[in-house]
Amino acid sequence: FQKQVCDDIGRRLTVLEDAWTHGKLSAPVRKRMSLLVQELQQQRWDAADEIHRSLMVDHVNEVSQWLVGVKRLIAETRSLPAAQEPAEVTEEPAEVTEEPAEVTEEPAAAR
């Protein structure tokens, strides 16, 4: 079930991304989505949800294909224990991964 939810969110966000990159979204929708993303980044779930609701009420025809994915993303992210920790953890190993690659090259050159 969880994979289906993630796949559905991903599909809907791809529709949003395509609409955004091809200039198919009105300025008010783009502005509200930018605000919604900021609220998500700050873990202000209620504020993000309120922006989601205002988009659905004011721009239903423009957002109906993908806004359900945003709603589910808000709900799923809200239910995570600490939403920003995985992003921080992901960034740190990327730096650490680069260092062992250099260390691995040195012993090979010594042989």
Long-range contacts (C-beta under 8 A, 24 or more apart in sequence): 5-72, 5-76, 6-76, 8-69, 8-72, 9-69, 9-72, 9-73, 9-76, 10-69, 11-69, 12-65, 12-66, 12-67, 12-68, 12-69, 12-70, 12-72, 13-66, 13-69, 13-70, 13-73, 15-65, 15-66, 15-69, 16-66, 16-69, 16-70, 19-66, 25-62, 26-59, 26-62, 28-58, 28-59, 29-55, 29-59, 29-62, 29-63, 33-70, 36-70, 40-73, 40-74, 40-77, 41-84, 43-83, 43-84, 45-74, 45-77, 45-78, 48-74, 49-74
